[in-house]
Amino acid sequence: MYIYIYISVAIWAQGAFQCSVAIDIEVELCTMDVQRKLRAPKVIQVGSDFSGMDSFTTALARILPRGKFNVAFQSDILKHARQMMMNKVDPLLKPDILYKNVWQRDENNVPDVHLYMWTPPCQSFSTAGCRRGVQDERGKLLAVGVKYVCKKKPRLAIMENVKGLTHKNHKKVIKGLKNAVREDYHMYMKVLRAVDFQIPQERERLFIVLIRKDCIRHKFKWPTAVMPRVTLCDVLDPVTAHDSPGRLPRTTRANEVVKDVLRKAHKDGVDGTTIPIAIDIDASNKFRTHGVDIVKTITRTRGGQGGPWISNRGRRTTVNELLKCQGFKPDEVEWEQAGMTKRQIGQLIGNSIPVGMLGHLLANAMRSAGLLAKPVTFPQSEYAQTEQSGH
């Protein structure tokens, strides 16, 4: 700007002809400024690490028209997760490159993308992992995404992990991430609740959003709670002849757990034979939980064991019900075609990101980062009831 002023004034002093030159220079400089502004890409290139159930592209597919984004790469150490990613019915949702071990790939050859997401293993930052953080080998995987962002500089990057990462024990981890990206990115951090985004599950997750400074087109805003809420009753499969409200598990310990929960619920005026109570029948007494018309946090272990006991069905959750408790539509996940067992898909479900929670965040973040010319919205859940009565 200072150089332009000096040149224009100096030429202007020499006469009218020179004034026209100054105008030409101004137009040329303004054109250069416009060219520097990055336009929204016709096709958004996306990539993810530790992709798992792939909530990422599932959410994108609900927001964007088919063909609007291309999956440049994905990664996962689990064989059955990779099989599921490569067995998608829609070929446009399959990754161009699928990595197994992120430590063994050549970072120089990993594709550049506009939008990058990484969801490193959470055990190192949760109470289950004793909050060992980066002292745990799994905790060090967080650095994979940081290195990619610093090297490839995507316009938008998002990291998801457990709320435990905000614990005081991990302050250095968050500070290190901020220091690594502060020169090129604006960083936003917040814990979101799945139940606020039409997911019938009490699940809190930390999201870190990185928007490259030269790409910001609109102020970034965190998504707000979506109404109406979706309850467990909304997503349960239709009652079948095999269901038996109030039926108890066969094992002695699980039997006693369910009876104890039903007794306490009855004292509170809740009839577990008509209202679904999701009961964790696998945890120790110390960590035992249950939710009335809502599921408590589904973990990898609990998902693999078959999910919670549903009181008004007299059984555990089905795979379809577990999927819906994470915001997936059953027809979006081709787990049987991929040759997966119920245990394997249950474990992946327990590790996944609730689709609705991520979808609402992506819609806001992509608009802010200039990846979309027009605003988009994540659709309402098909399981949402306009009237929360008479289920």
PAROZA-795877 format. One record per residue (C-alpha): residue in one letter; x, y, z; residue number from 0. Coordinates in pm, 1 decimal, m for minus. Example, Ala and Ser with C-alpha at 12.3 -4.5 7.8 and 13.67 -1.06 7.14 Angstrom:
# PAROZA-795877
{A; {1230.0; m450.0; 780.0}; 0};
{S; {1367.0; m106.0; 714.0}; 1};
END
This chain:
# PAROZA-795877
{M; {0.0; 0.0; 0.0}; 0};
{Y; {279.2; 248.0; 87.0}; 1};
{I; {465.2; 166.6; m236.0}; 2};
{Y; {152.2; 234.6; m441.8}; 3};
{I; {92.6; 575.5; m278.2}; 4};
{Y; {451.4; 682.2; m341.8}; 5};
{I; {440.1; 586.1; m709.9}; 6};
{S; {99.8; 739.4; m781.4}; 7};
{V; {181.9; 1072.9; m617.3}; 8};
{A; {520.4; 1098.0; m789.7}; 9};
{I; {373.9; 1035.2; m1134.7}; 10};
{W; {73.5; 1257.9; m1071.9}; 11};
{A; {307.5; 1553.3; m1013.0}; 12};
{Q; {437.0; 1525.4; m1369.0}; 13};
{G; {108.4; 1598.0; m1542.3}; 14};
{A; {m220.5; 1466.6; m1674.4}; 15};
{F; {m65.8; 1185.8; m1883.1}; 16};
{Q; {107.8; 1054.6; m1580.2}; 17};
{C; {m221.1; 1066.8; m1384.8}; 18};
{S; {m372.7; 819.2; m1628.5}; 19};
{V; {m74.0; 591.6; m1566.4}; 20};
{A; {m139.8; 615.3; m1193.8}; 21};
{I; {m498.3; 506.9; m1252.8}; 22};
{D; {m377.8; 210.4; m1457.0}; 23};
{I; {m144.5; 111.2; m1175.4}; 24};
{E; {m428.1; 132.7; m924.4}; 25};
{V; {m652.1; m89.0; m1135.9}; 26};
{E; {m373.7; m340.5; m1181.0}; 27};
{L; {m300.0; m355.9; m807.3}; 28};
{C; {m669.5; m393.7; m723.3}; 29};
{T; {m693.8; m680.2; m971.9}; 30};
{M; {m398.5; m847.3; m802.1}; 31};
{D; {m575.9; m819.8; m464.6}; 32};
{V; {m885.1; m988.2; m605.0}; 33};
{Q; {m675.1; m1266.8; m754.1}; 34};
{R; {m517.7; m1333.7; m416.2}; 35};
{K; {m857.1; m1420.1; m267.4}; 36};
{L; {m904.1; m1792.8; m291.0}; 37};
{R; {m1224.0; m1901.9; m454.7}; 38};
{A; {m1442.6; m2186.4; m340.7}; 39};
{P; {m1318.3; m2498.5; m522.3}; 40};
{K; {m1547.6; m2668.8; m772.4}; 41};
{V; {m1460.1; m3002.9; m615.6}; 42};
{I; {m1347.3; m3002.8; m252.0}; 43};
{Q; {m1055.6; m3239.3; m197.0}; 44};
{V; {m1081.9; m3403.5; 144.5}; 45};
{G; {m866.7; m3640.9; 345.6}; 46};
{S; {m873.7; m3799.7; 690.0}; 47};
{D; {m655.1; m4001.7; 924.0}; 48};
{F; {m771.1; m4262.8; 1176.5}; 49};
{S; {m1090.1; m4270.4; 969.3}; 50};
{G; {m1264.3; m4564.5; 1141.6}; 51};
{M; {m1639.7; m4567.7; 1075.3}; 52};
{D; {m1591.3; m4268.1; 847.4}; 53};
{S; {m1845.0; m4031.9; 1002.8}; 54};
{F; {m1652.4; m3762.9; 813.6}; 55};
{T; {m1755.1; m3847.3; 456.6}; 56};
{T; {m2093.7; m3972.8; 577.8}; 57};
{A; {m2166.9; m3623.0; 710.7}; 58};
{L; {m2026.4; m3455.5; 398.3}; 59};
{A; {m2246.9; m3670.2; 174.3}; 60};
{R; {m2555.3; m3538.3; 354.6}; 61};
{I; {m2444.6; m3175.9; 321.1}; 62};
{L; {m2301.7; m3158.2; m31.1}; 63};
{P; {m2433.5; m3268.1; m372.9}; 64};
{R; {m2290.0; m3588.5; m513.2}; 65};
{G; {m1956.9; m3519.4; m683.2}; 66};
{K; {m1896.6; m3193.1; m493.8}; 67};
{F; {m1614.6; m3351.9; m291.6}; 68};
{N; {m1349.2; m3613.8; m360.1}; 69};
{V; {m1193.9; m3838.2; m95.3}; 70};
{A; {m822.2; m3808.4; m172.7}; 71};
{F; {m703.8; m4030.1; 110.8}; 72};
{Q; {m798.8; m4203.5; 432.7}; 73};
{S; {m621.0; m4423.9; 684.6}; 74};
{D; {m687.1; m4679.6; 954.2}; 75};
{I; {m479.8; m4949.9; 1119.7}; 76};
{L; {m780.9; m5183.9; 1151.3}; 77};
{K; {m827.9; m5420.8; 858.9}; 78};
{H; {m1206.5; m5437.4; 888.8}; 79};
{A; {m1230.4; m5056.9; 894.7}; 80};
{R; {m1035.4; m5040.3; 569.3}; 81};
{Q; {m1250.7; m5314.3; 419.6}; 82};
{M; {m1564.9; m5116.9; 498.1}; 83};
{M; {m1424.2; m4799.4; 342.9}; 84};
{M; {m1342.1; m4984.6; 22.3}; 85};
{N; {m1680.9; m5163.0; 11.5}; 86};
{K; {m1896.2; m4852.4; m12.1}; 87};
{V; {m2180.4; m4874.6; m260.0}; 88};
{D; {m2114.1; m4525.4; m395.8}; 89};
{P; {m1771.6; m4531.8; m568.9}; 90};
{L; {m1736.5; m4156.2; m522.3}; 91};
{L; {m1712.7; m4208.7; m145.6}; 92};
{K; {m1421.3; m4451.2; m171.6}; 93};
{P; {m1075.4; m4302.4; m104.1}; 94};
{D; {m826.0; m4265.6; m388.4}; 95};
{I; {m555.6; m4381.0; m148.1}; 96};
{L; {m604.7; m4585.9; 168.2}; 97};
{Y; {m317.1; m4598.3; 415.3}; 98};
{K; {m271.4; m4864.6; 680.9}; 99};
{N; {10.0; m4731.6; 897.5}; 100};
{V; {50.0; m4353.6; 910.7}; 101};
{W; {402.2; m4382.9; 1051.5}; 102};
{Q; {524.9; m4575.5; 749.3}; 103};
{R; {397.1; m4351.4; 469.7}; 104};
{D; {605.9; m4086.6; 294.6}; 105};
{E; {459.6; m3754.5; 409.6}; 106};
{N; {582.5; m3584.7; 92.0}; 107};
{N; {357.0; m3808.4; m115.2}; 108};
{V; {38.7; m3769.7; 88.3}; 109};
{P; {m208.2; m3570.9; m128.0}; 110};
{D; {m280.3; m3204.3; m65.4}; 111};
{V; {m643.3; m3140.1; 31.6}; 112};
{H; {m867.1; m2844.8; 105.1}; 113};
{L; {m1027.8; m3009.6; 408.6}; 114};
{Y; {m846.3; m3243.5; 645.3}; 115};
{M; {m971.7; m3425.2; 953.2}; 116};
{W; {m791.4; m3640.9; 1203.5}; 117};
{T; {m927.5; m3835.0; 1500.7}; 118};
{P; {m628.2; m3985.1; 1683.5}; 119};
{P; {m684.7; m4263.4; 1940.0}; 120};
{C; {m853.5; m4120.1; 2246.4}; 121};
{Q; {m751.8; m4371.9; 2514.2}; 122};
{S; {m436.4; m4177.9; 2604.9}; 123};
{F; {m642.0; m3873.5; 2703.4}; 124};
{S; {m935.0; m4045.6; 2873.3}; 125};
{T; {m977.2; m4179.1; 3224.2}; 126};
{A; {m971.8; m4530.3; 3077.9}; 127};
{G; {m617.5; m4467.0; 2957.2}; 128};
{C; {m508.6; m4313.5; 3289.9}; 129};
{R; {m451.3; m3983.4; 3105.8}; 130};
{R; {m96.5; m4079.7; 3004.8}; 131};
{G; {m117.9; m3843.6; 2706.7}; 132};
{V; {179.4; m3835.9; 2471.2}; 133};
{Q; {371.3; m4067.2; 2705.7}; 134};
{D; {147.1; m4337.5; 2562.5}; 135};
{E; {241.1; m4451.0; 2209.1}; 136};
{R; {m117.9; m4397.7; 2098.7}; 137};
{G; {m107.3; m4040.8; 2230.0}; 138};
{K; {183.4; m3961.0; 1999.3}; 139};
{L; {m43.0; m4020.9; 1699.3}; 140};
{L; {m197.4; m3677.8; 1758.3}; 141};
{A; {123.5; m3536.8; 1609.7}; 142};
{V; {52.9; m3704.3; 1274.8}; 143};
{G; {m226.1; m3458.1; 1203.1}; 144};
{V; {m29.2; m3160.8; 1329.7}; 145};
{K; {259.7; m3247.9; 1097.7}; 146};
{Y; {24.2; m3285.5; 802.3}; 147};
{V; {m137.6; m2947.3; 870.1}; 148};
{C; {197.6; m2770.5; 905.9}; 149};
{K; {338.5; m2929.7; 591.2}; 150};
{K; {40.9; m2933.2; 354.0}; 151};
{K; {m151.6; m2634.5; 493.9}; 152};
{P; {m512.3; m2731.2; 409.6}; 153};
{R; {m761.3; m2447.0; 414.5}; 154};
{L; {m956.4; m2616.4; 694.3}; 155};
{A; {m854.3; m2884.8; 943.4}; 156};
{I; {m1058.2; m3041.3; 1221.9}; 157};
{M; {m947.7; m3266.8; 1505.3}; 158};
{E; {m1183.0; m3464.2; 1730.5}; 159};
{N; {m1100.1; m3630.9; 2059.4}; 160};
{V; {m1233.8; m3697.6; 2407.9}; 161};
{K; {m1321.8; m3421.1; 2649.9}; 162};
{G; {m1035.4; m3548.6; 2866.8}; 163};
{L; {m787.7; m3373.4; 2638.4}; 164};
{T; {m893.8; m3048.0; 2807.5}; 165};
{H; {m776.0; m3183.4; 3145.3}; 166};
{K; {m496.9; m2989.3; 3314.6}; 167};
{N; {m264.2; m3287.5; 3264.6}; 168};
{H; {m268.6; m3219.1; 2890.0}; 169};
{K; {m221.7; m2841.0; 2887.7}; 170};
{K; {117.8; m2881.0; 2723.8}; 171};
{V; {m36.0; m3082.8; 2441.0}; 172};
{I; {m288.6; m2809.5; 2359.6}; 173};
{K; {m23.1; m2539.9; 2395.7}; 174};
{G; {209.3; m2728.3; 2163.6}; 175};
{L; {m64.3; m2755.0; 1901.5}; 176};
{K; {m139.0; m2382.6; 1926.2}; 177};
{N; {228.6; m2292.3; 1889.0}; 178};
{A; {269.8; m2519.5; 1587.1}; 179};
{V; {m12.0; m2360.5; 1386.2}; 180};
{R; {m37.9; m2005.1; 1521.6}; 181};
{E; {149.9; m1846.1; 1228.9}; 182};
{D; {m89.8; m1970.8; 961.1}; 183};
{Y; {m413.9; m2064.2; 1135.7}; 184};
{H; {m688.2; m1934.4; 1358.7}; 185};
{M; {m765.1; m2202.3; 1617.2}; 186};
{Y; {m1102.6; m2264.1; 1781.8}; 187};
{M; {m1168.2; m2523.2; 2052.2}; 188};
{K; {m1489.4; m2639.1; 2217.7}; 189};
{V; {m1655.8; m2944.1; 2373.9}; 190};
{L; {m1983.1; m3034.8; 2200.2}; 191};
{R; {m2261.2; m3263.9; 2324.7}; 192};
{A; {m2408.7; m3524.7; 2091.5}; 193};
{V; {m2753.4; m3494.1; 2250.6}; 194};
{D; {m2772.1; m3134.1; 2123.4}; 195};
{F; {m2752.9; m3254.6; 1762.5}; 196};
{Q; {m3037.4; m3506.3; 1748.3}; 197};
{I; {m2826.1; m3796.8; 1873.1}; 198};
{P; {m2991.1; m4006.4; 2149.6}; 199};
{Q; {m2665.7; m4046.1; 2339.3}; 200};
{E; {m2486.9; m3862.2; 2619.1}; 201};
{R; {m2151.0; m3817.2; 2451.4}; 202};
{E; {m1918.4; m3518.5; 2486.6}; 203};
{R; {m1635.4; m3464.9; 2241.4}; 204};
{L; {m1367.7; m3201.2; 2198.1}; 205};
{F; {m1335.6; m3039.9; 1856.1}; 206};
{I; {m1043.4; m2826.6; 1744.6}; 207};
{V; {m1106.3; m2624.9; 1428.5}; 208};
{L; {m815.1; m2475.0; 1234.1}; 209};
{I; {m893.5; m2223.1; 958.4}; 210};
{R; {m607.2; m2085.7; 751.3}; 211};
{K; {m585.1; m1711.9; 802.8}; 212};
{D; {m585.7; m1621.9; 433.4}; 213};
{C; {m896.7; m1834.9; 373.3}; 214};
{I; {m1143.2; m1692.2; 625.0}; 215};
{R; {m1443.3; m1545.7; 442.5}; 216};
{H; {m1701.5; m1543.5; 721.5}; 217};
{K; {m1679.2; m1535.5; 1098.7}; 218};
{F; {m1667.1; m1887.8; 1236.3}; 219};
{K; {m1955.2; m1978.6; 1466.7}; 220};
{W; {m1997.7; m2297.8; 1664.6}; 221};
{P; {m2320.3; m2484.2; 1584.5}; 222};
{T; {m2600.7; m2445.5; 1836.6}; 223};
{A; {m2843.1; m2705.2; 1972.1}; 224};
{V; {m3090.2; m2846.7; 1720.9}; 225};
{M; {m3452.9; m2914.2; 1808.7}; 226};
{P; {m3647.2; m3132.3; 1847.7}; 227};
{R; {m3424.4; m3375.7; 2032.8}; 228};
{V; {m3412.3; m3737.9; 1926.6}; 229};
{T; {m3469.7; m3991.6; 2203.4}; 230};
{L; {m3378.6; m4359.1; 2233.9}; 231};
{C; {m3745.1; m4445.7; 2177.6}; 232};
{D; {m3728.0; m4269.3; 1838.9}; 233};
{V; {m3449.5; m4491.8; 1705.8}; 234};
{L; {m3542.0; m4834.6; 1843.4}; 235};
{D; {m3635.2; m5097.6; 1586.8}; 236};
{P; {m4004.6; m5189.5; 1563.7}; 237};
{V; {m4118.4; m5441.3; 1824.8}; 238};
{T; {m4089.0; m5802.2; 1711.7}; 239};
{A; {m4217.9; m6134.5; 1842.4}; 240};
{H; {m3875.3; m6194.4; 1996.5}; 241};
{D; {m3897.2; m5883.8; 2214.8}; 242};
{S; {m4026.5; m5920.5; 2568.1}; 243};
{P; {m4059.0; m5602.4; 2779.7}; 244};
{G; {m3908.5; m5647.5; 3122.9}; 245};
{R; {m3725.9; m5967.8; 3035.1}; 246};
{L; {m3399.4; m6009.3; 3228.1}; 247};
{P; {m3056.1; m6119.6; 3106.0}; 248};
{R; {m2960.8; m6483.5; 3158.7}; 249};
{T; {m2634.5; m6433.2; 3345.8}; 250};
{T; {m2669.4; m6391.3; 3722.0}; 251};
{R; {m2472.4; m6070.6; 3754.2}; 252};
{A; {m2639.2; m5894.8; 3458.6}; 253};
{N; {m2976.6; m6016.5; 3585.2}; 254};
{E; {m2920.2; m5851.5; 3922.8}; 255};
{V; {m2799.5; m5528.6; 3760.2}; 256};
{V; {m3112.8; m5492.4; 3549.3}; 257};
{K; {m3345.9; m5575.3; 3838.3}; 258};
{D; {m3173.8; m5317.6; 4056.7}; 259};
{V; {m3207.2; m5046.4; 3790.2}; 260};
{L; {m3572.4; m5128.4; 3724.0}; 261};
{R; {m3653.3; m5115.6; 4096.7}; 262};
{K; {m3491.9; m4774.7; 4134.5}; 263};
{A; {m3661.3; m4645.8; 3819.5}; 264};
{H; {m3998.6; m4763.0; 3947.2}; 265};
{K; {m3946.8; m4565.3; 4269.1}; 266};
{D; {m3886.5; m4259.7; 4051.2}; 267};
{G; {m4208.4; m4320.4; 3862.4}; 268};
{V; {m4050.7; m4469.9; 3549.2}; 269};
{D; {m4192.2; m4795.0; 3412.2}; 270};
{G; {m3904.2; m4971.3; 3236.4}; 271};
{T; {m4140.5; m5203.1; 3050.0}; 272};
{T; {m4287.1; m4913.3; 2850.7}; 273};
{I; {m4012.0; m4649.5; 2861.2}; 274};
{P; {m3673.1; m4769.8; 2733.5}; 275};
{I; {m3395.2; m4770.3; 2991.9}; 276};
{A; {m3053.1; m4841.1; 2840.0}; 277};
{I; {m2854.7; m5036.0; 3101.6}; 278};
{D; {m2483.2; m5114.1; 3091.0}; 279};
{I; {m2475.4; m5476.1; 3205.9}; 280};
{D; {m2103.1; m5529.0; 3141.6}; 281};
{A; {m1937.3; m5264.0; 3357.8}; 282};
{S; {m1817.5; m5306.6; 3713.7}; 283};
{N; {m2031.9; m5157.6; 3988.2}; 284};
{K; {m1803.9; m4854.4; 4002.1}; 285};
{F; {m1858.2; m4762.7; 3635.9}; 286};
{R; {m2212.8; m4893.2; 3590.8}; 287};
{T; {m2448.0; m4653.8; 3412.4}; 288};
{H; {m2796.9; m4638.6; 3270.8}; 289};
{G; {m3004.4; m4381.8; 3084.5}; 290};
{V; {m3379.4; m4326.7; 3068.4}; 291};
{D; {m3481.1; m4289.6; 2702.4}; 292};
{I; {m3119.1; m4211.5; 2619.3}; 293};
{V; {m2797.2; m4409.4; 2585.6}; 294};
{K; {m2492.1; m4327.2; 2792.0}; 295};
{T; {m2159.0; m4295.9; 2607.6}; 296};
{I; {m2101.8; m4595.2; 2380.2}; 297};
{T; {m1738.9; m4705.6; 2398.0}; 298};
{R; {m1540.7; m4939.5; 2175.4}; 299};
{T; {m1561.5; m5212.6; 2437.6}; 300};
{R; {m1933.2; m5174.7; 2507.3}; 301};
{G; {m2015.7; m5157.0; 2137.4}; 302};
{G; {m1823.1; m5477.1; 2075.8}; 303};
{Q; {m2011.8; m5649.9; 2357.2}; 304};
{G; {m2344.6; m5574.0; 2192.3}; 305};
{G; {m2440.1; m5243.4; 2350.5}; 306};
{P; {m2665.5; m5178.6; 2650.6}; 307};
{W; {m2966.2; m5381.0; 2764.1}; 308};
{I; {m3294.9; m5219.5; 2655.5}; 309};
{S; {m3556.9; m5264.3; 2926.2}; 310};
{N; {m3873.1; m5233.8; 2717.3}; 311};
{R; {m3740.3; m5482.3; 2461.0}; 312};
{G; {m3583.2; m5731.1; 2700.5}; 313};
{R; {m3263.0; m5758.6; 2496.7}; 314};
{R; {m2943.3; m5579.3; 2397.0}; 315};
{T; {m2940.8; m5322.4; 2119.4}; 316};
{T; {m2928.9; m5442.0; 1760.2}; 317};
{V; {m2654.0; m5325.5; 1523.1}; 318};
{N; {m2903.7; m5096.5; 1348.8}; 319};
{E; {m2998.4; m4937.2; 1680.5}; 320};
{L; {m2634.6; m4882.4; 1773.2}; 321};
{L; {m2576.4; m4717.8; 1436.0}; 322};
{K; {m2872.2; m4485.4; 1487.0}; 323};
{C; {m2745.1; m4398.5; 1835.6}; 324};
{Q; {m2437.5; m4254.8; 1660.3}; 325};
{G; {m2642.3; m4077.8; 1393.1}; 326};
{F; {m2583.8; m4324.8; 1107.7}; 327};
{K; {m2857.8; m4450.8; 882.6}; 328};
{P; {m2832.3; m4830.9; 859.9}; 329};
{D; {m2816.1; m4820.1; 477.8}; 330};
{E; {m2511.2; m4589.5; 493.8}; 331};
{V; {m2289.5; m4859.4; 649.0}; 332};
{E; {m2215.0; m5168.8; 439.5}; 333};
{W; {m2062.8; m5367.8; 724.2}; 334};
{E; {m2199.4; m5707.3; 625.6}; 335};
{Q; {m2078.6; m5669.1; 266.3}; 336};
{A; {m1734.9; m5596.8; 409.6}; 337};
{G; {m1741.3; m5933.5; 587.2}; 338};
{M; {m1745.6; m5784.8; 936.3}; 339};
{T; {m1880.0; m5953.8; 1248.3}; 340};
{K; {m2127.1; m5788.6; 1486.1}; 341};
{R; {m1846.2; m5754.1; 1738.0}; 342};
{Q; {m1620.9; m5575.0; 1488.7}; 343};
{I; {m1887.7; m5331.0; 1371.9}; 344};
{G; {m1989.7; m5270.5; 1732.7}; 345};
{Q; {m1633.9; m5174.5; 1821.8}; 346};
{L; {m1614.0; m4931.2; 1530.2}; 347};
{I; {m1947.5; m4778.0; 1626.2}; 348};
{G; {m1821.4; m4722.0; 1979.5}; 349};
{N; {m1518.1; m4536.2; 1845.7}; 350};
{S; {m1703.7; m4322.4; 1592.1}; 351};
{I; {m1803.7; m3956.5; 1588.1}; 352};
{P; {m2179.8; m3886.3; 1603.0}; 353};
{V; {m2267.7; m3793.5; 1245.4}; 354};
{G; {m2509.4; m3512.3; 1328.2}; 355};
{M; {m2268.1; m3342.5; 1565.8}; 356};
{L; {m1990.5; m3345.3; 1306.4}; 357};
{G; {m2222.7; m3252.8; 1020.6}; 358};
{H; {m2348.3; m2931.7; 1180.4}; 359};
{L; {m1989.4; m2833.5; 1262.7}; 360};
{L; {m1866.2; m2903.3; 908.5}; 361};
{A; {m2143.0; m2692.0; 753.7}; 362};
{N; {m2036.7; m2388.1; 958.2}; 363};
{A; {m1661.3; m2440.8; 928.1}; 364};
{M; {m1658.4; m2495.1; 550.1}; 365};
{R; {m1853.5; m2175.0; 493.8}; 366};
{S; {m1618.5; m1981.3; 719.7}; 367};
{A; {m1309.1; m2118.9; 541.4}; 368};
{G; {m1436.7; m2018.6; 198.5}; 369};
{L; {m1482.5; m2375.7; 76.6}; 370};
{L; {m1846.0; m2303.1; m8.6}; 371};
{A; {m1977.9; m2011.7; m211.5}; 372};
{K; {m2318.1; m2040.5; m46.6}; 373};
{P; {m2418.8; m2148.6; 304.1}; 374};
{V; {m2537.9; m2505.8; 357.0}; 375};
{T; {m2723.9; m2676.2; 637.9}; 376};
{F; {m2704.2; m3025.4; 777.9}; 377};
{P; {m3047.6; m3188.8; 739.9}; 378};
{Q; {m3278.0; m3267.1; 1027.6}; 379};
{S; {m3266.3; m3623.3; 1157.4}; 380};
{E; {m3528.0; m3846.3; 996.7}; 381};
{Y; {m3593.6; m3988.2; 1343.4}; 382};
{A; {m3688.1; m3653.0; 1495.4}; 383};
{Q; {m4049.4; m3639.5; 1615.9}; 384};
{T; {m4235.6; m3310.8; 1578.3}; 385};
{E; {m4433.1; m3408.1; 1886.8}; 386};
{Q; {m4238.4; m3572.9; 2165.0}; 387};
{S; {m4538.2; m3770.0; 2287.8}; 388};
{G; {m4725.0; m4079.4; 2189.6}; 389};
{H; {m4421.9; m4280.4; 2072.1}; 390};
END
